[in-house]
């Protein structure tokens, strides 16, 4: 997505050359380095709304150095990134709040890890596409890599930490995120587009920069080289880290971030995309549960309702007793036979595609790109294809898909079907003549002809502007192009009125297309969940039936109904609906990367109450995270009657982490002997930097002998520092002074 930093990038025009250069940079090409305001004063950033629109010329995100590569000493491992930029201590300062972690994270607390900074904004489809790549990297390098999300907002509502928190939950992000609301970190790292990624080595040096999506291979190669080099050098601190995730403080709900909704008066049915539960829920219009399609697990399996799987489905379209679903994060279209209760795939391979072709192509062999909403008209299925910024069409007769409208350039421009430009279309509806589109990134409502002899035009939005079309938004009612929306995601047509889910304004708007007049119908710019007064929280889907407007109130995890005559709002009670049952496999307790400590034989008297005294010694400058779990397991390896107690044989969690605690025990009969195993896991953090904590485990093995005449005494178990002070990373001598 084009950025807001004085100039913008237009990714689709970068082409293969940009990819090759970026791959070379991130895979260790020595000549490449991006530098900038990390080392110098930066001018004040213009606000996003005032930023010019996309420019014609693409700028390469990698600056090539002409300096010769220094030759390492023969006995030194070869540095894959010899051109590097030492980061100042305050490099990650400036955010208004840290999420998905117990506290702020500093460059110093990250030393010893490979770090990826992901600059993103939660509206951005390209940013969404990067998240699966980051997840793969986190799973491949759990002991070496830390990803930090830097959320630098495009839209006003995205500057709010609570809204970012909801996005973190919706996208199921497992790494820390800092709310860079004032774009201070963005400017410090000289970022120009969403998404952008900076890579930092284990010694706190910035070593590479990449912008765009489709980055896994490049990042994987770079991380692998850094891990290998710093492991040989002894500067890699390996081991898992612990973060206090927002999901650990959030209870599940019957619906989870419902994205879209379809209401059908004729059959008295309501179809709900229960997006984060990876399923589709069917109820009556009054909310009585009829059926659930999908297991709740993410996947793309076809089959009966109780075996089929989806991955965050969004829009749907009903045609008789066939329901079509945009299986968004699977990049597929699914057909649901409501009579046979069977799900099948009609288009897409499950892989994200990059095609923008207007030529028909076989549907099941085509790679789609984030289909977001659907509309059926005259036997053809129209698709809001958010990824390539186009409207697509599926023809069931030929079983082909093709781009129907839009060039693929991200912008708000009217014109003939192949040449008009859209910006992440996310909602569809129709009056039978025009297909109305919620064009979210341009905060516009577009009209697409359902025939070849008319052109695309903008009902409400920014097409009339000479520049800044993707960065002009607001909450303004008015006529003739004066109205402003903010990232509208849903539309519904009813009785000559076009209703709009003005998502980031938390409102429902009503539009008269002939007058191009837009007015607030319900809601306030303040998010909420009350019926009277009616308040919403980022509503995303609309459908009209039986004199009512049905609203997928996404961040409230609810369906709301509106009487279109009285404007009375009611939260729909979904009787009988529960969250999907978890299919988690019961696993044995894990104590990752445990240090094993052997203790000399302990001789204890028979049939007495005694205790184990546990002591954890921390390295200087470290402390326990008081809010992180601390668990232990006491097991008798060879005899179940050696010791007894209610703390024996199962994992126990301390009510409050502590460096010293006791475990009560009762000894068994005289003459017994066996080995006792005590396993413990704890989280340690640098003092004053509880945002990132290292997970450490210790396993003590103690031979125990029970005799009648032994002297009563406790068992003393001590674990020394996990990282002796001599091996802890020190501040880089090359570290720059922080700048005001």
Residue pairs with C-beta under 8 A, 6 or more apart in sequence:
1 11
1 121
1 124
1 125
1 126
1 127
1 154
1 193
1 194
1 195
1 410
1 441
2 8
2 9
2 10
2 53
2 54
2 193
2 410
2 470
3 9
3 191
3 192
3 193
3 194
3 196
4 45
4 46
4 47
4 48
4 51
4 154
4 183
4 471
5 45
5 51
5 183
5 186
5 187
5 190
5 191
5 192
5 193
6 45
6 46
6 51
6 192
7 52
7 55
7 59
7 192
8 51
8 52
8 53
8 54
8 55
8 192
8 193
9 54
9 58
9 59
9 61
9 192
9 193
9 211
10 54
10 55
10 56
10 58
10 409
10 410
11 58
11 126
11 193
11 211
11 212
11 213
12 356
12 408
12 409
12 410
13 58
13 409
14 58
14 60
14 212
18 58
18 60
18 61
18 212
19 214
21 32
21 60
21 62
22 61
22 62
22 210
22 211
22 212
22 215
22 218
23 217
23 218
23 221
24 32
25 32
25 62
25 208
25 209
25 210
25 218
26 199
26 208
26 210
26 215
26 218
26 219
26 221
26 222
27 218
27 221
27 222
27 225
28 80
28 81
28 221
28 222
28 225
30 69
30 80
30 81
30 82
30 83
31 64
31 65
31 66
31 67
31 69
31 83
32 62
32 63
32 64
32 65
32 83
32 208
33 62
33 63
33 65
33 83
33 84
33 85
33 207
33 208
34 61
34 62
34 63
34 190
34 206
34 208
34 209
35 63
35 85
35 190
36 42
36 189
36 190
37 187
37 188
37 189
37 190
38 85
38 87
38 88
38 91
38 188
38 189
38 190
38 206
38 736
39 85
39 736
40 739
41 739
42 187
42 188
42 190
45 183
45 186
45 187
48 154
48 155
48 471
49 468
49 471
49 472
49 473
50 468
50 471
51 468
51 471
52 467
52 468
53 411
53 465
53 467
53 468
53 469
53 470
53 471
54 410
54 411
54 470
59 192
61 192
61 193
61 196
61 209
61 210
61 211
61 212
62 208
62 209
62 210
65 83
67 83
69 82
69 83
70 82
72 78
72 79
72 82
77 229
77 232
77 233
78 229
79 229
80 222
80 225
80 226
80 229
81 201
81 205
81 207
81 208
81 225
81 226
83 207
84 201
84 205
84 206
84 207
85 205
85 206
85 207
86 204
86 205
86 732
86 734
86 735
86 736
87 107
87 200
87 204
87 205
87 206
87 735
87 736
88 107
88 735
88 736
88 737
88 738
88 739
89 106
89 107
89 108
89 731
89 735
89 738
90 738
91 107
91 185
91 188
91 189
92 104
92 105
92 106
92 107
92 148
92 178
92 185
93 104
93 106
93 184
93 185
94 180
94 182
94 184
94 185
94 188
95 104
95 150
95 178
95 179
95 180
95 181
95 184
95 185
96 161
96 179
96 180
96 181
96 182
97 161
97 178
97 179
98 104
98 105
98 176
98 177
98 178
98 179
98 691
99 161
99 164
99 165
99 168
99 176
99 177
99 178
99 179
99 246
100 149
100 168
100 173
100 174
100 175
100 176
100 177
100 243
100 244
100 245
100 246
101 176
101 243
101 244
101 691
101 692
102 243
102 244
102 625
102 627
102 628
102 685
102 690
102 691
102 693
103 689
103 690
103 691
104 178
104 689
104 691
105 148
105 176
105 178
105 689
105 691
105 692
106 686
106 689
106 691
107 200
107 204
108 204
108 686
108 689
108 731
109 685
109 686
109 689
109 691
109 692
110 146
110 148
110 200
110 204
110 692
111 202
111 203
111 204
111 237
111 729
112 202
112 235
112 236
112 237
112 729
113 144
113 145
113 146
113 202
113 236
113 237
113 241
114 141
114 144
114 145
114 146
114 199
114 200
114 201
114 202
114 223
114 226
114 227
114 230
114 236
115 145
115 146
115 147
115 148
115 199
115 200
116 134
116 137
116 145
116 146
116 147
116 148
116 197
116 198
116 199
116 200
116 219
116 223
117 148
117 150
117 189
117 197
117 198
117 199
117 200
118 127
118 130
118 134
118 147
118 148
118 149
118 150
118 195
118 196
118 197
119 150
119 152
119 180
119 185
119 186
119 189
119 191
119 194
119 195
119 196
119 197
119 198
120 127
120 130
120 149
120 150
120 151
120 152
120 194
120 195
121 127
121 151
121 152
121 153
121 154
121 155
121 158
121 194
122 151
122 158
122 163
122 164
122 167
122 171
123 154
123 155
123 158
123 424
123 440
123 441
123 487
123 504
124 154
124 194
124 195
124 441
125 370
125 386
125 387
125 424
125 441
126 194
126 195
126 212
126 213
127 194
127 195
128 171
128 370
129 213
129 214
129 352
129 370
129 387
130 195
130 197
130 213
130 215
131 171
131 173
132 329
133 213
133 214
133 215
133 216
133 219
134 147
134 175
135 174
136 216
136 220
137 145
137 147
137 216
137 219
137 220
137 223
138 145
138 147
138 174
138 175
140 220
141 223
141 227
142 240
143 238
143 239
143 240
143 593
144 223
144 227
144 236
144 238
145 223
145 227
146 175
146 241
146 692
147 175
148 175
148 176
148 177
148 178
149 168
149 173
149 175
149 176
149 177
149 178
150 177
150 178
150 180
150 185
150 186
150 189
151 158
151 164
151 167
151 177
151 178
151 179
151 180
152 180
152 183
152 185
152 186
152 191
152 194
153 159
153 164
153 180
153 181
153 183
154 194
154 471
155 473
155 486
155 487
155 504
156 473
156 486
156 504
157 163
157 486
157 487
157 504
157 505
157 506
157 538
158 164
158 504
159 179
159 181
161 179
161 181
162 527
163 527
163 538
163 555
164 177
164 179
165 246
166 537
166 538
166 555
167 173
168 177
168 246
169 246
169 247
169 250
169 257
170 257
170 275
170 276
170 554
172 247
172 276
174 243
174 245
175 243
176 243
176 691
176 692
178 185
180 186
189 198
189 206
191 198
191 211
192 211
193 211
193 212
195 211
195 212
195 213
196 209
196 210
196 211
197 209
197 210
197 211
197 215
197 219
198 206
198 208
198 209
199 206
199 207
199 208
199 209
199 210
199 219
199 222
199 223
199 226
200 206
200 207
201 207
201 226
201 230
202 226
202 230
202 235
202 236
202 237
202 729
203 230
203 235
203 729
203 732
204 732
204 735
205 732
205 734
207 222
207 226
208 222
210 218
210 219
227 236
230 236
231 238
235 729
237 694
237 723
237 729
238 593
239 592
239 593
239 694
239 695
239 696
240 592
240 593
240 694
240 695
241 692
241 693
241 694
241 695
242 625
242 628
242 683
242 693
242 694
242 695
243 691
243 692
243 693
244 625
244 627
244 628
252 579
253 557
253 579
254 557
254 574
254 577
254 578
254 579
255 272
255 274
255 277
255 281
255 557
255 558
255 559
255 574
255 577
256 274
256 275
256 276
256 277
256 557
256 579
257 275
257 276
257 554
257 555
257 557
258 272
258 273
258 274
258 275
258 540
258 541
258 552
258 553
258 554
258 557
258 558
258 559
259 273
259 275
259 312
259 313
259 314
259 315
259 328
259 540
259 541
259 552
259 554
260 272
260 273
260 275
260 314
260 315
260 316
260 326
260 373
260 427
260 490
260 540
260 541
260 552
261 270
261 271
261 272
261 273
261 541
261 542
261 543
261 550
261 551
261 552
261 559
262 270
262 271
262 316
262 317
262 318
262 323
262 543
263 269
263 270
263 271
263 285
263 543
263 544
263 545
263 546
263 548
263 550
264 270
264 271
264 318
264 545
265 285
265 545
265 546
268 284
268 285
269 282
269 283
269 284
269 285
269 290
270 282
270 283
270 284
270 285
270 287
270 550
270 559
271 280
271 281
271 282
271 316
271 318
271 323
272 280
272 281
272 282
272 283
272 552
272 559
273 280
273 313
273 314
273 315
273 316
273 325
273 541
273 552
274 280
274 281
275 312
275 313
275 314
275 328
276 312
277 294
277 296
277 579
277 580
278 294
278 295
278 296
278 297
278 298
278 299
278 309
278 310
278 311
278 312
278 313
278 580
279 292
279 293
279 294
279 295
279 296
279 310
279 313
279 580
280 292
280 293
280 294
280 310
280 313
280 316
280 323
280 325
280 336
281 289
281 291
281 292
281 293
281 574
281 577
282 289
282 290
282 291
282 292
282 293
283 289
283 290
283 574
283 577
284 290
285 545
285 546
285 548
285 550
286 572
287 559
287 572
287 573
287 574
287 575
288 575
288 576
289 574
289 575
289 576
289 577
291 305
291 341
292 305
292 577
292 580
293 305
293 308
293 336
293 343
294 305
294 308
294 309
294 310
294 343
295 306
295 307
295 308
295 309
295 580
295 583
296 579
296 580
296 581
297 309
297 580
297 583
298 309
298 310
298 311
298 312
298 329
299 309
299 310
299 311
300 309
300 310
300 311
300 327
300 330
300 332
300 345
300 350
301 307
301 308
301 309
302 308
302 334
302 342
302 343
302 344
302 345
303 342
303 343
304 341
304 342
304 343
305 341
305 342
305 343
308 342
308 343
310 325
310 327
310 330
310 334
311 327
311 328
311 329
311 330
312 328
312 329
313 325
313 326
313 327
313 328
313 334
314 326
314 328
314 371
314 372
314 373
314 541
315 325
315 326
315 371
315 372
315 373
315 374
315 384
315 427
315 428
315 541
316 323
316 324
316 325
316 326
316 374
317 323
317 324
317 374
317 375
317 376
317 381
318 324
318 376
319 376
321 337
321 338
321 339
322 335
322 336
322 337
322 338
323 335
323 336
323 338
324 333
324 334
324 335
324 336
324 346
324 374
324 376
324 381
325 333
325 334
325 335
325 336
325 374
326 333
326 371
326 372
326 373
326 374
326 383
326 384
327 333
327 334
327 348
327 371
328 370
328 371
328 372
328 386
329 370
330 348
330 350
331 348
331 349
331 350
331 351
331 352
331 353
331 367
331 368
331 369
331 370
331 371
331 387
332 345
332 347
332 348
332 349
332 350
332 368
332 371
333 345
333 346
333 347
333 348
333 363
333 368
333 371
333 374
333 381
333 383
333 394
334 343
334 344
334 345
334 346
335 343
335 344
335 345
335 346
336 342
336 343
337 343
337 344
345 364
346 363
346 364
346 394
346 396
346 399
347 363
347 364
347 366
347 368
347 394
347 401
348 363
348 364
348 366
348 367
348 368
348 371
349 364
349 365
349 366
349 367
351 367
352 367
352 368
352 369
352 370
352 387
353 366
353 367
353 368
353 369
353 387
354 367
354 369
354 388
355 361
355 366
355 367
355 369
355 388
355 403
356 388
356 390
356 403
356 406
356 407
356 408
357 402
357 403
358 402
358 403
358 404
358 418
359 402
360 395
360 398
360 400
360 401
360 402
361 400
361 401
361 402
362 399
362 400
363 394
363 399
363 400
363 401
364 399
366 401
368 383
368 385
368 387
368 392
368 401
369 385
369 386
369 387
369 388
370 385
370 386
370 387
371 383
371 384
371 385
371 386
371 392
372 384
372 385
372 386
372 425
372 426
372 427
373 383
373 384
373 425
373 426
373 427
373 428
373 438
374 381
374 382
374 383
374 384
374 428
375 381
375 382
375 428
375 429
375 430
375 435
376 382
377 430
377 432
377 435
377 450
378 450
379 396
379 397
380 393
380 394
380 395
380 396
381 393
381 394
381 396
382 391
382 392
382 393
382 404
382 428
382 435
383 391
383 392
383 393
383 394
383 401
384 391
384 425
384 426
384 427
384 428
384 437
384 438
385 391
385 392
385 403
385 425
386 424
386 425
386 426
386 440
388 403
388 406
388 408
389 406
389 408
389 409
389 410
389 421
389 422
389 423
389 424
389 425
390 403
390 404
390 405
390 406
390 407
390 408
390 422
390 425
391 403
391 404
391 405
391 406
391 422
391 425
391 428
391 435
391 437
391 448
392 401
392 402
392 403
392 404
393 401
393 402
393 403
393 404
394 400
394 401
395 401
395 402
403 418
404 417
404 448
405 417
405 418
405 420
405 422
405 448
405 456
406 417
406 418
406 420
406 421
406 422
406 425
407 418
407 419
407 420
407 421
409 421
410 421
410 422
410 423
410 424
410 441
410 470
411 421
411 422
411 423
411 442
411 469
411 470
412 421
412 422
412 423
412 439
412 442
412 444
412 446
412 458
412 461
412 462
412 463
412 469
412 470
413 419
413 420
413 421
413 463
413 469
414 420
414 455
414 456
414 457
414 458
414 463
415 421
415 455
415 456
416 455
416 456
417 448
417 449
417 452
417 455
417 456
420 446
420 448
420 455
420 456
422 437
422 439
422 442
422 446
423 439
423 440
423 441
423 442
423 444
423 469
423 470
424 439
424 440
424 441
424 442
425 437
425 438
425 439
425 440
425 446
426 438
426 439
426 440
426 489
426 490
426 540
427 437
427 438
427 440
427 488
427 489
427 490
427 491
427 501
427 540
427 541
427 542
428 435
428 436
428 437
428 438
428 491
429 435
429 436
429 491
429 492
429 493
429 498
429 542
430 436
430 450
430 493
431 493
431 496
431 498
431 513
432 450
433 449
433 450
434 447
434 448
434 449
434 450
434 513
435 447
435 448
435 449
435 450
436 445
436 446
436 447
436 448
436 459
436 491
436 493
436 498
436 513
437 445
437 446
437 447
437 448
437 491
438 445
438 488
438 489
438 490
438 491
438 500
438 501
439 445
439 446
439 461
439 488
440 487
440 488
440 489
440 503
441 470
441 487
442 461
442 462
442 469
442 470
443 461
443 462
443 472
443 473
443 474
443 484
443 485
443 486
443 487
443 488
444 458
444 459
444 460
444 461
444 462
444 463
444 485
444 488
445 458
445 459
445 460
445 461
445 485
445 488
445 491
445 498
445 500
445 511
446 456
446 457
446 458
446 459
446 461
447 456
447 457
447 458
447 459
447 513
448 456
449 455
449 456
457 463
458 464
458 481
459 498
459 511
459 513
459 516
460 481
460 483
460 485
460 500
460 511
460 516
460 518
461 481
461 485
462 468
462 469
462 470
462 472
462 473
463 469
464 481
465 472
472 484
473 484
473 485
473 486
473 487
473 504
474 484
474 485
474 486
475 484
475 485
475 486
475 502
475 505
475 507
475 525
476 482
476 483
476 484
477 483
477 509
477 518
477 519
477 520
478 484
478 517
478 518
479 515
479 516
479 517
479 518
480 515
480 516
480 517
481 516
483 516
483 517
483 518
485 500
485 502
485 505
485 509
485 518
486 502
486 503
486 504
486 505
487 503
487 504
488 500
488 501
488 502
488 503
488 509
489 501
489 503
489 539
489 540
489 541
490 500
490 501
490 503
490 539
490 540
490 541
490 542
490 552
491 498
491 499
491 500
491 501
491 542
492 498
492 499
492 542
492 543
492 544
492 549
493 499
493 544
494 544
494 549
494 564
495 564
496 512
497 510
497 511
497 512
498 510
498 511
498 512
498 513
499 508
499 509
499 510
499 511
499 521
499 542
499 544
499 549
500 508
500 509
500 510
500 511
500 518
500 542
501 508
501 539
501 540
501 541
501 542
501 551
501 552
502 508
502 509
502 523
503 538
503 539
503 540
503 554
504 538
505 523
505 525
506 523
506 524
506 525
506 526
506 527
506 528
506 535
506 536
506 537
506 538
506 539
507 520
507 521
507 522
507 523
507 524
507 525
507 536
508 520
508 521
508 522
508 523
508 536
508 539
508 542
508 549
508 551
508 562
509 518
509 519
509 520
509 521
510 518
510 519
510 520
510 521
511 517
511 518
511 519
521 567
522 534
522 536
522 562
522 567
522 569
523 534
523 535
523 536
523 539
524 533
524 535
526 535
527 535
527 536
527 537
527 538
527 555
528 535
528 536
528 537
529 535
529 536
529 537
529 553
529 556
529 558
529 571
531 560
531 568
531 569
531 570
531 571
532 569
534 560
534 562
534 567
534 569
536 551
536 553
536 556
536 560
537 553
537 554
537 555
537 556
538 553
538 554
538 555
539 551
539 552
539 553
539 554
539 560
540 552
540 554
541 551
541 552
541 554
542 549
542 550
542 551
542 552
543 549
543 550
544 550
544 564
547 563
547 564
547 565
548 561
548 562
548 563
548 564
549 561
549 562
549 564
550 559
550 560
550 561
550 562
550 572
551 559
551 560
551 561
551 562
552 559
553 559
553 560
558 571
558 572
559 571
559 572
559 574
560 569
560 570
560 571
560 572
561 569
561 570
561 571
561 572
562 568
562 569
589 631
589 633
589 651
589 679
591 633
591 679
591 680
591 681
591 697
591 698
591 699
592 681
592 695
592 697
593 695
593 696
593 697
594 679
594 681
594 697
594 698
594 699
595 696
595 697
595 698
595 699
595 719
595 722
596 699
596 700
596 701
597 698
597 699
597 700
597 701
597 717
597 719
598 700
598 701
599 700
599 701
599 702
599 703
599 715
599 717
600 703
601 702
601 703
601 704
601 705
602 702
602 703
602 704
602 705
602 715
603 704
603 705
603 706
603 707
603 710
604 610
604 667
604 704
604 705
604 706
604 707
604 710
604 712
604 713
604 715
605 667
605 706
605 707
605 708
605 709
605 710
605 711
605 712
606 667
606 668
606 669
606 670
606 672
606 706
606 707
606 708
606 710
607 666
607 667
607 668
607 669
607 670
608 666
608 667
608 712
609 664
609 665
609 666
610 664
610 665
610 666
610 667
610 712
610 713
610 714
610 715
611 662
611 663
611 664
611 665
611 714
611 715
612 634
612 662
612 663
612 665
612 678
612 714
612 715
612 716
612 717
613 660
613 662
613 714
613 715
613 716
613 717
614 632
614 660
614 661
614 662
614 663
614 678
614 680
614 717
615 659
615 660
615 716
615 717
615 718
615 719
616 624
616 659
616 660
616 680
616 682
616 698
616 719
617 659
617 718
617 719
617 720
617 721
618 624
618 659
618 684
618 721
618 722
619 684
619 721
619 722
619 723
619 724
619 725
619 728
620 725
620 728
621 686
621 687
621 728
622 684
622 685
622 686
622 687
622 721
622 723
623 684
623 685
623 686
623 687
623 690
624 630
624 657
624 658
624 659
624 682
624 683
624 684
624 685
625 657
625 683
625 684
625 685
625 690
625 693
626 656
626 657
626 690
627 690
628 657
628 682
628 683
628 693
629 653
629 657
629 683
630 653
630 654
630 657
630 658
630 680
630 681
630 682
630 683
631 651
631 652
631 653
631 654
631 680
631 681
632 651
632 652
632 654
632 663
632 678
632 679
632 680
632 681
633 650
633 651
633 652
633 677
633 678
633 679
633 680
634 643
634 645
634 647
634 648
634 649
634 652
634 663
634 665
634 676
634 677
634 678
635 648
635 649
635 676
635 677
635 678
635 679
636 642
636 643
636 648
636 649
636 674
636 675
636 676
636 677
636 704
637 674
637 675
637 676
637 677
637 701
638 674
638 675
639 668
639 672
639 673
639 674
641 668
641 669
641 672
642 667
642 668
642 672
642 673
642 674
642 676
642 704
642 706
643 665
643 666
643 667
643 668
643 676
643 704
644 665
644 666
644 668
645 663
645 664
645 665
645 666
647 663
647 664
647 665
648 665
654 661
657 682
657 683
662 714
663 678
665 715
667 706
668 706
669 706
670 706
670 707
670 708
671 706
671 707
672 704
672 705
672 706
673 703
673 704
673 705
673 706
674 703
674 704
675 701
675 702
675 703
675 704
676 700
676 701
676 702
676 703
676 704
676 715
677 699
677 700
677 701
677 702
678 699
678 700
678 702
678 717
679 697
679 698
679 699
679 700
680 697
680 698
680 699
680 719
681 695
681 696
681 697
681 698
682 695
682 696
682 697
683 693
683 694
683 695
683 696
684 693
684 694
684 696
684 722
685 691
685 692
685 693
685 694
686 692
694 722
696 722
698 719
700 717
700 719
702 715
702 717
